Amino acid sequence: MRCPSIGPRCGTADIRVIIHRARSLSERHRNECGVSSMMLHHVSIVVTDIDRSVAFYRDVFDLEQIERPAFSTVGAWFACGALQVHLIVHPTGTFRRAATIDTADGHFAFRTDDFDGCIRGLIAKGFREDAPEGDPWRLRLRRDGPAGFPQAYLLDPDCNIVEINGAL
């Protein structure tokens, strides 16, 4: 089951990808492998409909689309702070089949400096905490979870799980 497309564009808080424990992982990698540094450059997300997915990431997260080289595959790139989000159309790629938010399943996270403002923006776009499981507008919030910072989860049009958090 695929999730339906998500609605119109509205502004959101400044959002950046968070890299959990990046500094310690980079340091450990340098020590074990002799590599001078290791940093995350981008996150690739497999999608089925590039126009629908471009609209979602642009309109929901207010990401700026950037130039993409002429690869043989269809895709789009977005700037996200110093990092990038890459969308790739790959019909035989790995897709989640469930239209549910399972926080233990594979996902990626955006970090925002204004978590509450971001949540207000998502609600203004139609996302709801009280939407039933399986509804593409469902927003799952953890304001005081075990991570130590607030977290929100939603699904993109291809049922990829997206986290938004207020990590420092």
PEGI-V76358 format. One record per residue. N is the residue number from 1. OMEGA is omega in radians with two decimals (none if undefined). Layout:
((N,OMEGA) (N,OMEGA))
//
This chain:
((1,3.11) (2,3.11) (3,3.09) (4,-3.11) (5,-3.10) (6,-2.91) (7,-2.93) (8,-3.09) (9,2.98) (10,3.12) (11,3.08) (12,3.09) (13,3.06) (14,-3.03) (15,3.10) (16,3.07) (17,3.07) (18,3.09) (19,-3.13) (20,3.08) (21,-3.07) (22,-3.10) (23,-3.11) (24,3.11) (25,3.12) (26,3.12) (27,3.13) (28,3.14) (29,3.13) (30,-3.12) (31,-3.08) (32,-2.99) (33,-3.11) (34,3.12) (35,-3.04) (36,3.08) (37,3.12) (38,3.13) (39,3.06) (40,3.14) (41,-3.12) (42,3.01) (43,3.08) (44,-3.12) (45,3.12) (46,-3.12) (47,3.12) (48,-3.08) (49,-3.01) (50,-3.12) (51,3.13) (52,-3.11) (53,3.06) (54,3.13) (55,-3.13) (56,-3.07) (57,3.08) (58,-3.00) (59,-3.11) (60,-3.06) (61,3.10) (62,3.12) (63,-3.14) (64,3.10) (65,-3.13) (66,-3.12) (67,3.14) (68,3.09) (69,-3.10) (70,3.06) (71,3.11) (72,3.11) (73,3.09) (74,3.14) (75,3.11) (76,3.10) (77,3.08) (78,2.98) (79,3.12) (80,-3.00) (81,3.12) (82,-3.09) (83,-3.11) (84,3.00) (85,-3.13) (86,3.03) (87,-3.11) (88,3.04) (89,-3.12) (90,-3.02) (91,3.13) (92,3.13) (93,3.14) (94,3.14) (95,2.97) (96,3.13) (97,-3.06) (98,3.07) (99,-3.13) (100,3.11) (101,3.11) (102,-3.03) (103,3.09) (104,3.14) (105,3.14) (106,3.12) (107,3.01) (108,-3.02) (109,2.91) (110,3.04) (111,3.10) (112,3.06) (113,-3.10) (114,-3.08) (115,-3.11) (116,3.09) (117,3.10) (118,3.13) (119,3.08) (120,3.11) (121,3.11) (122,3.11) (123,3.10) (124,3.12) (125,3.08) (126,3.10) (127,-3.07) (128,3.04) (129,-3.08) (130,3.07) (131,-3.11) (132,3.06) (133,-3.11) (134,3.09) (135,-3.11) (136,3.13) (137,-3.12) (138,3.08) (139,3.12) (140,-3.10) (141,2.97) (142,-3.12) (143,-3.10) (144,-3.10) (145,-3.09) (146,3.14) (147,-3.13) (148,3.07) (149,-3.10) (150,-3.13) (151,3.02) (152,-3.14) (153,3.04) (154,3.13) (155,3.00) (156,-3.08) (157,3.09) (158,3.08) (159,2.98) (160,-3.14) (161,3.13) (162,3.06) (163,2.97) (164,-3.11) (165,3.13) (166,3.13) (167,3.12) (168,none))
//
